[in-house]
Amino acid sequence: MKKIIIPFLLFLSTSAFCQDSYISNDGQTVNGQVLNYKEWSKNPAEVKFQKTDGSVITLTPENCGSFVAGTDKYLSYHGTRVANTDNVLVSRNDDGATMIKDTVNAFLRQVYQFDGYTLFELFDNKRINFYLNKNGNIKELEYYETIKDGTVDPNNSYKAYLYHEFAGKGIKDFQVEIKKLRYNENDLENFFANVLGDQSHTSEKLRNKYPSEILLGVGANVNSGTMHSWTSYPYYHQTTFSPSVEFGLRLYSQRNFGKFFFQPTIGVMPLSNTFKASGIQTKIVKATEVNVAIGAGYMFLKKQDISVYADGAALLCILANYETKDGDRKYVGTDGSDARITGQVELGVIVRRNLNIFVRNSFPIRIIFPANTNYTYKMSQLSLAVRYAFIHGHKK
């Protein structure tokens, strides 16, 4: 126990410094820089550390007590962990109802600390395990899943431990809080903040290093339409331009420097194509186009004043009030709206965090031309647009 407490106390005392550092096994603090620091999602097995004298050492859980890199703090751990899967549906590997323990040497990442309690996470290729450190005593919060009678059967041993540890604090609806608690970082952080009375932690702004953004944009769109007859070869093309407005969200990963993000958007624009050519009657397409996109992206370059990103999304293209006209006949539409699923790609630049400038291309969709069912209408779009990002909790 002494071997755990001493590095842990030194770990707490050095984590206030902004400079990277590590604690050697003999308790010495060594300053320098972690060369391969990437704000890892999964815990590193080893790190490259350059000392202030220029020499480089590979840190492992065996040769150091802890290290600090950027805003992350890691503690060396030598002990056991539950090896059964924590997500039996994803892993498709049911280890049975009996708890299996592995012995590991690993770096644990600190995810929460308050009032003598520290929550650590071990995330590797096997699973996620959480550990609670109380004044130097590390206890695993044991959890795993199995399948019983065709349904997921969780083993919530950690809930019994937490109930015993905190039931005497007089927390309102404590049994309800324990019952609804889930085994993930966010839920556990919120739980400890509540039972320990950590009021400042209830602010989402303090938890999210990379806050979410509300997006509002306008764009200029090139609509490339093609009219094709089932009974003859020629394709008839027509290009039009239309404005658009867009609303959306950008939700950043809280690891990997926030380079990964999730981006749902809704865009609205008028759509109109008129096809005129010798040998055919004039054909008209008009609609209000509503695009619902759910995408994910990555920042290839992310700096304070400029970032470059790419995004790919699944796109539901809804043509509301879709009407078509063939020659002098009346407009013919569909009952309600017509919708197709396609995709889109986006390449953009973010200037000074708020201004987004991007180019986007949507893949073609093909729909029936109701005014003359011998024809089909195919459409794709290329957009140049700008967005303004309203950053959650951001103050200029």
N, C-alpha and C positions, 0 to 999 in steps of 0.2 A: 504493500500500500504506500509506503514511503516513496517508492520509486515513481509512483504516479503523482503524488501530491506535490513533490518538489518541482518537477518540470511544469506542472499545471500552474503553480503560483508564479514561477518565472515567466511562463507564457502570458499570464494576465498582466504582469508588470511591464513586459516589453511590447504588448500589442497596442499601446497608446502611441508609439512612435510611427511616423509615416514611412521611414526608411525600412526596407526589407531587412529581416534579421532571422536568425535561428538560435535556438538554445542547444548547446552541445550536451552530450551525455554526462559531462562533469559539471554542468550548470553554468557554463560560460556563455554570455551573449555575444554573438558575432554579427556585425552589421555588413550590409552589402546590397546585392540585387539578385532577385530570382530571374534568370535569363529567359526561361521558357514559360513565364507566367501568361496564362490565357484566360483567367477567370473561369477555370474548368467547370463543366457541368458534373463530370465524374471525377472522383478524387484521384489525384495523381499517385502513381506508385513510387515515383522518384522525381526530384527537381534538380535543375542545374543552378547552383548558387555561386555568384562571383563575389568574393570578399573585397574589401576596400583596397587591399594590396594588389588586386588584379588576379589572384589565383582563383581557380574554379574547383568546386567540390560538388559531387553528386550527393544530395541529401536523400536518405531513405528512413523509414521508421526505425531501422536498427541503429543508425549512427547519429540521430539527433532526437531531442525531446519534443521539439515543436518548431514551427517556423511561421513567419508572417510575410505575406506577399500582397502588396497593394492593400485592399480593404479586407482580404481574406486571412483567416487565422486557422492553422492546422495543428493538431495535437497528435503525437505518435501514440499509437495504441497497440498493445500486445495482449491479446486475449481471445475471447470467443465471440461468435456471432451466430444468430439463427440462420441456417442455410436453406430452409424450406422457402419456396417461392412466396413473394409478397403480392403476386398478381397471377393467379392460377389460370385465368382466361387468356391472358396475353402470352405467358410462358408455355402454356399447354403441357406443363410438367408437374403433375400432382405427386408430391413426395409422401403423401399419406398423412394421417392424423398425428403421428409421433413426431415431436420436435427433434430436429437434427441440428447439431452444433458443429461448426468448424472453428479451428484455431487460425487466427489471422494476425499478421503484422501490417498495419495500415495507418495512413494519415486520416484522421477524422476532421471534418470541416465544422467550425463553429457556426451555427445558424442563429443562435439566440443566447443572450446572457443577461441575467438580472438577479439581484438579491441573493447571491451565493449559488444560484443554479445556472448551469450552462448546458444547452442542447447542442449535441453534435450529430453529424450525418456521415454515414459511410455509404457511398454510392459507387458501385463498380458494375462490371458486366454481369454479375450474378443477381444482385437485387439492391434494395435500399434498406439500411438499418439505421435506427436512431438510438442514441445513447444520452443519458442524463447524468451530468456530473454535479454532485452536491458536495461542495467544499473538498474537492479532490477525490471523491469516491465515485467511480464510474459504474453505472448500471445500464445494461441494455434494456430498451423498451421493446419487449419481445412481441412479435406479430408475424403470423404467416397465414396462408390460405390453403384450403384443400377442397375437394369436391365430395359432397355427401348427399345422397339421394338426388343426384342430378343438379344440385345447386351449390353455389359457392358457400363454404362454411369457414368463416374467419376465426382464427384463434387470437383472441384479444387479451392475452396475458398482461400486456402493458397497461390496460385500463384498470385491472385489479390493483396493480402496483400504484398507479397514479391516484386511485381512490383512497388507498391506505395512506398515501403520502400527504394528500391535501384535503381530505374530508373534514379535518378539524379546523379549517380556516374560515368556516361559516360562509362559504360562497353561495349566493342565491341560485337556486335551481341546479345545484352541483351535480346531482344524479343525471339530470337531463343533459348537462354539458358533457359529462363522461359518455353517456349513451350515444350521442350524435357525433362524437369525436372521430375523425378519420385519420388514418396513418399516413399523413403527408406533412411536408414542411410548413405550409401555410396554416393548416389547422392546429398543429402542435404549437407553433409560435403564438397564435391567438389564444390558445388555451392557457399557456403559461403566463402570457401577459395579463390575462383575466384573473387567474388564481393568485398571482403574485402582486396584483395591484399596480402593474406597470402602465400607467395612464398614457404616457407619451407614445408607447408603442401602438396604441389603437389608431394612430394616424397612418393611413395608407402611404402618405408622402414619405414618412420616415422609413417604411419598409421597402419601398420601390426605388431602387437607385435609378431605374430607367422608366420614368412615368409614362403612362398611356397618353395618347394624343387623339383629339377630335379633329377630323379633317373636313375642310370645306373647300371645294374646288370648282373651277370653271375651265372649259376646254373648247378647242376648235377641232372638229372631226371631219375626216375625209371618208365618206361613205361610198364604197365601191360596190355597185349593184350589177348583177348579170341576169338577163332574162334568157331562158333556154327552152326551146320547144322539144317536146318528146317526139314529134313527127318529122322534124327537119334538123339539119346540122347546125345552122348558124347560131352563134352566141351574140347577144346584144348587150353592150356594156354602157354604163353611164355612171359618172362620178358627181357627187354633190357634196356640199359643205354645210355643216350645221353646228350650232353651239350646244353646249351641254353644261349641266350642273351636277355636282357630286357631293355626297356626304359619306363619311366613313370613320373608322377607328383604326389606330395602329397600336398594337399591344406588343411590347418588347419582352423578350426573354430576360430574366433577371440574372442570368449567367452569361459567359462568353462576351462580356462587355456590351451586352444588349444588341449584338449584331443580328441575331435572328428575331424575326417579328411575324406576327399574325395580323392580317389586314382585311377585314370585311368592308365592302363599300356598296353604295347604291347610287346609280347614275341615271339621269333622265335627259332625253333629247328628242327633238322632232326628227322624223325620218321621212324622206321623200325622194323618189326616183321616177323619172319620166323617160321612157325608151321610145325613140323615134328612129325609124329606118325605112328604107325603101322595101316594099314588099310586105310590110306588116302594118297593122293598125297601131296607133299610139297606145302605149301601155303605161299606166300610172300606178305607183305603189305609195301609200302614205300610212303613217302610224305614229304613235308616241312610243318611243323605245325606252324601256326600263331595264337596266342591267343590274343584276344582283351578283356580286362577285365575292368569293371567299378564297383568300390567297395567303401565301406565306412567302417571305422574302429574306434576303441576307444583305447586310451592309459590307460591301467589299472594302470600302474606305469609310472610316468613321472618326471624324475629328470634331473639335468644338465648333468650327465655323463652316465646315463643308463635309458632306458625306455622299457616297455614291452607292446605289443599291440596285438589285434586280428582284423582281417579284413575279411569281407565276400563280395563276388563280383559275379555279373552276368558275364558269360564268353561266348564269341563267339569263338568257335574253328573252324578254317578254315584249311582244308587240301588242300594245293596247290600242284599241280602236283601229285595228288593222283593216284597211280598205284597199281594193284594187279596182281598176277601170280598164276596159278593153275597147278602144275606139270611142264611138259615140254612145255606148251603152251606159247604163247607170253604174254607180259604184256598188261593188259586191264585197262584203266582208265575211268574217267568220263570227261564230257565236261567241261573243266575249273577246278573248285575246288568244294569241298564238304564242307559244313559247318553245324554245329550243335550248339544249345544254351544249355548251362549247367551252373554249378556254381562251385565256389571254395572257400575254407576257408584257412586262413593264420594266423600263429602265429609267432611272431617275437620279436627280441630284438634289440634295437638301442643303440650303444655304442658311447659315446662322440659325439652325434648328427649326425655324418656323416656315420658311419658304421652300416648297417642293416644286420642282420643274421636271416634267417627265414626258416620255414618249411611250405610247402603248399601242399594241396591235392585238386585235381580236381575231380569232380563227373563223373561217366562213361558216355560215349556217345556210341551209336550204329549206325553203318552205313552199307550199303550194300557192299558186296564183288563182284565187277563187273565181276571178272574172272570166278566166279561160283556163280550164284544167288541163289543156294541152301544154301549158307552160309552167315552169317552176321559176322561182325567184331566189337567187343566191346573193348573200350580202356579207361583206367583211368591212372592218373599220381600222383606220389608223388615226391616232389622236395625239395632239400636242396640248398639254394642259398644265395648269398651275394649281397648287393647293396651298392653303394656309393651315398650319397645324396649331391648334390651341392645346398647349401642354398642360396636363392635369397637375395642379399644385405649383406650376411654374410662376415665379415672379421675376419680372425684369428689373 
